[in-house]
Amino acid sequence: MEGEGDKLILTEEIVEPPKYNASNRTKVKLTDEIMDKIDFYLEENEKKI
């Protein structure tokens, strides 16, 4: 069948683990400002439930 090979390749791509390149990422410090934003969004989510 013509599409069987394509299906097999697609299935293999879906189930293989993702590949990430984290070598050029910079570290970000967790600040009080960021914590405040996280708390705000968590509270907003609680109101929606």
OpenMM code with the backbone's topology and positions (N, CA, C; nanometers):
from openmm import Vec3, app, unit

residues = "MET GLU GLY GLU GLY ASP LYS LEU ILE LEU THR GLU GLU ILE VAL GLU PRO PRO LYS TYR ASN ALA SER ASN ARG THR LYS VAL LYS LEU THR ASP GLU ILE MET ASP LYS ILE ASP PHE TYR LEU GLU GLU ASN GLU LYS LYS ILE".split()
positions = [
    Vec3(0.0837, -0.1191, 0.0000),
    Vec3(0.0000, 0.0000, 0.0000),
    Vec3(0.0875, 0.1244, 0.0000),
    Vec3(0.0437, 0.2236, -0.0693),
    Vec3(0.1259, 0.3408, -0.0929),
    Vec3(0.1489, 0.4261, 0.0320),
    Vec3(0.0492, 0.4487, 0.1158),
    Vec3(0.0606, 0.5386, 0.2303),
    Vec3(0.1136, 0.4744, 0.3568),
    Vec3(0.1370, 0.3444, 0.3577),
    Vec3(0.1825, 0.2748, 0.4779),
    Vec3(0.3179, 0.3268, 0.5264),
    Vec3(0.4104, 0.3509, 0.4347),
    Vec3(0.5422, 0.4023, 0.4734),
    Vec3(0.5333, 0.5394, 0.5359),
    Vec3(0.4477, 0.6250, 0.4794),
    Vec3(0.4288, 0.7591, 0.5337),
    Vec3(0.3692, 0.7529, 0.6740),
    Vec3(0.2733, 0.6626, 0.6942),
    Vec3(0.2110, 0.6478, 0.8252),
    Vec3(0.3128, 0.6010, 0.9278),
    Vec3(0.3993, 0.5085, 0.8888),
    Vec3(0.5001, 0.4566, 0.9798),
    Vec3(0.5985, 0.5668, 1.0195),
    Vec3(0.6425, 0.6457, 0.9231),
    Vec3(0.7351, 0.7553, 0.9514),
    Vec3(0.6698, 0.8574, 1.0440),
    Vec3(0.5462, 0.8932, 1.0169),
    Vec3(0.4750, 0.9894, 1.0998),
    Vec3(0.4586, 0.9374, 1.2419),
    Vec3(0.4224, 0.8107, 1.2560),
    Vec3(0.4060, 0.7509, 1.3878),
    Vec3(0.5375, 0.7528, 1.4643),
    Vec3(0.6463, 0.7210, 1.3988),
    Vec3(0.7769, 0.7226, 1.4645),
    Vec3(0.8132, 0.8636, 1.5110),
    Vec3(0.7825, 0.9638, 1.4306),
    Vec3(0.8129, 1.1017, 1.4688),
    Vec3(0.7280, 1.1466, 1.5870),
    Vec3(0.6058, 1.0991, 1.5938),
    Vec3(0.5173, 1.1391, 1.7036),
    Vec3(0.5633, 1.0796, 1.8359),
    Vec3(0.6071, 0.9551, 1.8365),
    Vec3(0.6391, 0.8873, 1.9620),
    Vec3(0.7831, 0.9066, 2.0071),
    Vec3(0.8700, 0.9609, 1.9232),
    Vec3(1.0076, 0.9785, 1.9682),
    Vec3(1.0162, 1.0978, 2.0623),
    Vec3(1.1081, 1.0928, 2.1606),
    Vec3(1.1183, 1.2024, 2.2571),
    Vec3(1.1586, 1.3333, 2.1883),
    Vec3(1.1116, 1.4466, 2.2407),
    Vec3(1.1465, 1.5750, 2.1799),
    Vec3(1.2950, 1.6040, 2.1949),
    Vec3(1.3474, 1.6826, 2.1029),
    Vec3(1.4880, 1.7212, 2.1064),
    Vec3(1.4961, 1.8702, 2.1356),
    Vec3(1.5593, 1.9036, 2.2462),
    Vec3(1.5734, 2.0429, 2.2858),
    Vec3(1.7197, 2.0831, 2.2823),
    Vec3(1.7450, 2.2030, 2.2370),
    Vec3(1.8799, 2.2571, 2.2416),
    Vec3(1.8802, 2.3680, 2.3458),
    Vec3(1.9263, 2.3349, 2.4656),
    Vec3(1.9279, 2.4313, 2.5748),
    Vec3(2.0672, 2.4902, 2.5955),
    Vec3(2.1578, 2.4678, 2.5029),
    Vec3(2.2959, 2.5108, 2.5219),
    Vec3(2.3123, 2.6625, 2.5197),
    Vec3(2.2237, 2.7340, 2.4510),
    Vec3(2.2406, 2.8792, 2.4413),
    Vec3(2.1372, 2.9563, 2.5235),
    Vec3(2.0705, 2.8905, 2.6151),
    Vec3(1.9722, 2.9599, 2.6998),
    Vec3(2.0420, 3.0287, 2.8162),
    Vec3(1.9877, 3.1439, 2.8546),
    Vec3(2.0415, 3.2138, 2.9702),
    Vec3(1.9530, 3.1871, 3.0903),
    Vec3(2.0135, 3.1859, 3.2071),
    Vec3(1.9372, 3.1632, 3.3289),
    Vec3(1.8605, 3.2893, 3.3644),
    Vec3(1.7401, 3.2707, 3.4178),
    Vec3(1.6571, 3.3826, 3.4601),
    Vec3(1.6329, 3.3682, 3.6089),
    Vec3(1.6540, 3.4760, 3.6808),
    Vec3(1.6372, 3.4734, 3.8257),
    Vec3(1.4903, 3.4940, 3.8616),
    Vec3(1.4420, 3.4147, 3.9562),
    Vec3(1.3048, 3.4285, 4.0037),
    Vec3(1.3000, 3.5432, 4.1031),
    Vec3(1.2338, 3.6513, 4.0639),
    Vec3(1.2276, 3.7715, 4.1472),
    Vec3(1.0921, 3.7816, 4.2160),
    Vec3(1.0824, 3.8738, 4.3102),
    Vec3(0.9551, 3.8979, 4.3787),
    Vec3(0.8482, 3.9447, 4.2800),
    Vec3(0.8889, 4.0232, 4.1812),
    Vec3(0.7945, 4.0716, 4.0794),
    Vec3(0.7346, 3.9542, 4.0017),
    Vec3(0.8169, 3.8593, 3.9640),
    Vec3(0.7683, 3.7420, 3.8914),
    Vec3(0.6784, 3.6583, 3.9812),
    Vec3(0.7170, 3.6420, 4.1082),
    Vec3(0.6333, 3.5664, 4.2022),
    Vec3(0.4961, 3.6317, 4.2181),
    Vec3(0.4938, 3.7654, 4.2220),
    Vec3(0.3660, 3.8372, 4.2324),
    Vec3(0.2779, 3.8097, 4.1102),
    Vec3(0.3398, 3.8088, 3.9915),
    Vec3(0.2636, 3.7800, 3.8698),
    Vec3(0.2093, 3.6372, 3.8719),
    Vec3(0.2910, 3.5431, 3.9159),
    Vec3(0.2466, 3.4038, 3.9241),
    Vec3(0.1292, 3.3921, 4.0197),
    Vec3(0.1411, 3.4547, 4.1378),
    Vec3(0.0313, 3.4520, 4.2353),
    Vec3(-0.0959, 3.5135, 4.1781),
    Vec3(-0.0813, 3.6240, 4.1059),
    Vec3(-0.1967, 3.6902, 4.0455),
    Vec3(-0.2684, 3.5963, 3.9487),
    Vec3(-0.1914, 3.5319, 3.8600),
    Vec3(-0.2531, 3.4428, 3.7618),
    Vec3(-0.3126, 3.3185, 3.8266),
    Vec3(-0.2527, 3.2696, 3.9318),
    Vec3(-0.3109, 3.1557, 4.0034),
    Vec3(-0.4448, 3.1945, 4.0664),
    Vec3(-0.4511, 3.3140, 4.1232),
    Vec3(-0.5772, 3.3621, 4.1814),
    Vec3(-0.6832, 3.3802, 4.0731),
    Vec3(-0.6439, 3.4330, 3.9576),
    Vec3(-0.7377, 3.4500, 3.8465),
    Vec3(-0.7926, 3.3145, 3.8008),
    Vec3(-0.7072, 3.2144, 3.7954),
    Vec3(-0.7513, 3.0817, 3.7551),
    Vec3(-0.8490, 3.0233, 3.8560),
    Vec3(-0.8256, 3.0477, 3.9830),
    Vec3(-0.9165, 2.9973, 4.0876),
    Vec3(-1.0542, 3.0612, 4.0732),
    Vec3(-1.0598, 3.1876, 4.0354),
    Vec3(-1.1888, 3.2568, 4.0185),
    Vec3(-1.2671, 3.1970, 3.9016),
    Vec3(-1.1978, 3.1465, 3.8008),
    Vec3(-1.2631, 3.0924, 3.6824),
    Vec3(-1.3243, 2.9557, 3.7070),
    Vec3(-1.2771, 2.8879, 3.8089),
    Vec3(-1.3263, 2.7512, 3.8346),
    Vec3(-1.4593, 2.7518, 3.9038),
] * unit.nanometer
topology = app.Topology()
chain = topology.addChain("A")
for resn in residues:
    res = topology.addResidue(resn, chain)
    for name in ("N", "CA", "C"):
        topology.addAtom(name, app.Element.getBySymbol(name[0]), res)
